[in-house]
Amino acid sequence: MRTFRVQARRRDGGWELRIEGVATVRVARLTRAEAAAREYVARTLDAAEDSFTVEVVACLDPETELMIQRAREASRRAEQAQREAARQARAVVDRLHREGLNGREIARCLGISPQRVSQLLAAAPARRPAEIR
């Protein structure tokens, strides 16, 4: 299946779409870029709209591109930190549970809700029989 790459650039309050190997068209909103490019390619090449793919890339100024890249990287790091925090929470909840604390006691120790304790216990890996007290 052929892929048409489309570079979208801001022009005069709208977006100029450079469809690779086909033409340049304009749209008012970037959200319309893929549909507009698909319609134009299909009409120009007399092809079914589902016989090819369209890949739209918004081309922004270098400073904005760098800001976007930094924001995405910060989000990625935050997701990793969240996963690690959840892993640690599961481990401590599991440990406290194995030490005989009930859900409300664990919740009190950690400053979380008993419902969250239940979720963390349910997500903990299954213990082997020797580990169960």
DRENDO-1510 file (C-alpha; in Angstrom, 1 decimal, always signed):
<recs>
REC; n; res; u; v; w
REC; 1; MET; +0.0; +0.0; +0.0 .
REC; 2; ARG; +1.4; +3.4; -1.0 .
REC; 3; THR; +1.9; +6.1; +1.6 .
REC; 4; PHE; +1.6; +9.8; +0.7 .
REC; 5; ARG; +3.6; +12.0; +3.0 .
REC; 6; VAL; +2.2; +15.4; +3.6 .
REC; 7; GLN; +4.1; +18.3; +5.1 .
REC; 8; ALA; +1.7; +20.8; +6.7 .
REC; 9; ARG; +3.0; +24.4; +7.2 .
REC; 10; ARG; +1.2; +27.4; +8.6 .
REC; 11; ARG; +0.3; +29.9; +5.9 .
REC; 12; ASP; -1.9; +33.0; +6.1 .
REC; 13; GLY; -4.0; +31.8; +9.0 .
REC; 14; GLY; -4.4; +28.3; +7.5 .
REC; 15; TRP; -2.3; +25.3; +6.6 .
REC; 16; GLU; -0.6; +24.6; +3.3 .
REC; 17; LEU; -0.4; +20.8; +2.6 .
REC; 18; ARG; +2.4; +19.7; +0.4 .
REC; 19; ILE; +1.3; +16.2; -0.8 .
REC; 20; GLU; +4.4; +14.3; -1.9 .
REC; 21; GLY; +4.4; +13.7; -5.6 .
REC; 22; VAL; +0.8; +15.1; -6.0 .
REC; 23; ALA; +0.2; +18.7; -5.3 .
REC; 24; THR; -0.1; +21.5; -2.7 .
REC; 25; VAL; -3.5; +22.3; -1.2 .
REC; 26; ARG; -4.8; +24.5; +1.6 .
REC; 27; VAL; -7.0; +23.8; +4.6 .
REC; 28; ALA; -8.2; +26.1; +7.4 .
REC; 29; ARG; -7.5; +23.7; +10.2 .
REC; 30; LEU; -4.7; +21.1; +10.8 .
REC; 31; THR; -7.4; +18.7; +12.0 .
REC; 32; ARG; -8.7; +18.6; +8.4 .
REC; 33; ALA; -5.3; +17.9; +6.8 .
REC; 34; GLU; -5.5; +14.1; +6.6 .
REC; 35; ALA; -9.0; +14.0; +5.3 .
REC; 36; ALA; -8.3; +16.8; +2.8 .
REC; 37; ALA; -5.1; +15.2; +1.5 .
REC; 38; ARG; -6.8; +11.8; +1.2 .
REC; 39; GLU; -9.7; +13.3; -0.7 .
REC; 40; TYR; -7.4; +15.2; -3.0 .
REC; 41; VAL; -5.1; +12.2; -3.7 .
REC; 42; ALA; -8.1; +9.9; -4.4 .
REC; 43; ARG; -9.7; +12.4; -6.8 .
REC; 44; THR; -6.4; +13.3; -8.6 .
REC; 45; LEU; -5.3; +9.7; -9.0 .
REC; 46; ASP; -8.8; +8.3; -9.4 .
REC; 47; ALA; -8.1; +5.8; -6.6 .
REC; 48; ALA; -10.2; +4.5; -3.7 .
REC; 49; GLU; -9.5; +6.4; -0.5 .
REC; 50; ASP; -8.7; +3.2; +1.3 .
REC; 51; SER; -6.2; +2.1; -1.3 .
REC; 52; PHE; -3.4; +4.2; +0.2 .
REC; 53; THR; -2.3; +5.8; +3.5 .
REC; 54; VAL; -1.6; +9.4; +4.3 .
REC; 55; GLU; +1.0; +10.6; +6.8 .
REC; 56; VAL; +0.7; +14.2; +7.9 .
REC; 57; VAL; +3.6; +15.9; +9.6 .
REC; 58; ALA; +3.1; +19.4; +11.0 .
REC; 59; CYS; +6.2; +21.5; +10.2 .
REC; 60; LEU; +6.7; +24.1; +12.8 .
REC; 61; ASP; +9.5; +26.5; +13.6 .
REC; 62; PRO; +12.6; +25.0; +15.2 .
REC; 63; GLU; +12.0; +26.6; +18.6 .
REC; 64; THR; +8.5; +25.2; +18.8 .
REC; 65; GLU; +9.6; +21.8; +17.6 .
REC; 66; LEU; +12.2; +21.7; +20.4 .
REC; 67; MET; +9.6; +22.7; +22.9 .
REC; 68; ILE; +7.4; +19.8; +21.7 .
REC; 69; GLN; +10.3; +17.4; +21.9 .
REC; 70; ARG; +11.1; +18.5; +25.4 .
REC; 71; ALA; +7.4; +18.2; +26.5 .
REC; 72; ARG; +7.1; +14.7; +25.1 .
REC; 73; GLU; +10.4; +13.6; +26.8 .
REC; 74; ALA; +9.1; +15.1; +30.1 .
REC; 75; SER; +5.9; +13.1; +29.7 .
REC; 76; ARG; +7.8; +10.0; +28.9 .
REC; 77; ARG; +9.9; +10.4; +32.1 .
REC; 78; ALA; +6.8; +11.1; +34.1 .
REC; 79; GLU; +5.2; +7.9; +32.9 .
REC; 80; GLN; +8.3; +6.0; +33.8 .
REC; 81; ALA; +8.3; +7.6; +37.3 .
REC; 82; GLN; +4.6; +6.7; +37.7 .
REC; 83; ARG; +5.2; +3.1; +36.8 .
REC; 84; GLU; +8.1; +2.9; +39.2 .
REC; 85; ALA; +6.0; +4.5; +42.0 .
REC; 86; ALA; +3.3; +2.0; +41.4 .
REC; 87; ARG; +5.8; -0.9; +41.5 .
REC; 88; GLN; +7.1; +0.4; +44.8 .
REC; 89; ALA; +3.6; +0.9; +46.2 .
REC; 90; ARG; +2.7; -2.7; +45.2 .
REC; 91; ALA; +5.8; -4.0; +46.9 .
REC; 92; VAL; +5.3; -2.2; +50.2 .
REC; 93; VAL; +1.5; -3.1; +50.3 .
REC; 94; ASP; +2.4; -6.7; +49.6 .
REC; 95; ARG; +5.0; -6.7; +52.4 .
REC; 96; LEU; +2.7; -5.1; +54.9 .
REC; 97; HIS; +0.0; -7.5; +54.0 .
REC; 98; ARG; +2.4; -10.5; +54.5 .
REC; 99; GLU; +3.3; -9.0; +57.9 .
REC; 100; GLY; -0.3; -9.3; +58.9 .
REC; 101; LEU; -1.7; -5.8; +58.5 .
REC; 102; ASN; -5.2; -5.6; +57.1 .
REC; 103; GLY; -6.2; -3.3; +54.2 .
REC; 104; ARG; -7.3; -0.4; +56.5 .
REC; 105; GLU; -4.1; -0.5; +58.5 .
REC; 106; ILE; -2.0; -0.5; +55.3 .
REC; 107; ALA; -4.1; +2.4; +54.0 .
REC; 108; ARG; -3.5; +4.3; +57.2 .
REC; 109; CYS; +0.3; +3.7; +57.0 .
REC; 110; LEU; +0.6; +4.8; +53.4 .
REC; 111; GLY; -1.9; +7.6; +53.4 .
REC; 112; ILE; -4.0; +6.0; +50.7 .
REC; 113; SER; -7.6; +4.7; +50.5 .
REC; 114; PRO; -8.5; +1.2; +51.5 .
REC; 115; GLN; -9.8; +0.8; +47.9 .
REC; 116; ARG; -6.4; +1.7; +46.5 .
REC; 117; VAL; -4.8; -0.9; +48.8 .
REC; 118; SER; -7.2; -3.5; +47.4 .
REC; 119; GLN; -6.2; -2.6; +43.9 .
REC; 120; LEU; -2.5; -2.8; +44.7 .
REC; 121; LEU; -3.0; -6.2; +46.4 .
REC; 122; ALA; -4.9; -7.5; +43.4 .
REC; 123; ALA; -2.1; -6.3; +41.1 .
REC; 124; ALA; +0.7; -7.9; +43.2 .
REC; 125; PRO; +2.2; -11.0; +41.6 .
REC; 126; ALA; +0.7; -14.3; +42.9 .
REC; 127; ARG; +2.7; -15.6; +45.9 .
REC; 128; ARG; +3.9; -19.1; +46.1 .
REC; 129; PRO; +2.4; -21.2; +48.9 .
REC; 130; ALA; +5.6; -21.0; +51.0 .
REC; 131; GLU; +5.3; -17.2; +50.9 .
REC; 132; ILE; +1.7; -17.1; +52.3 .
REC; 133; ARG; +1.4; -16.9; +56.1 .
</recs>
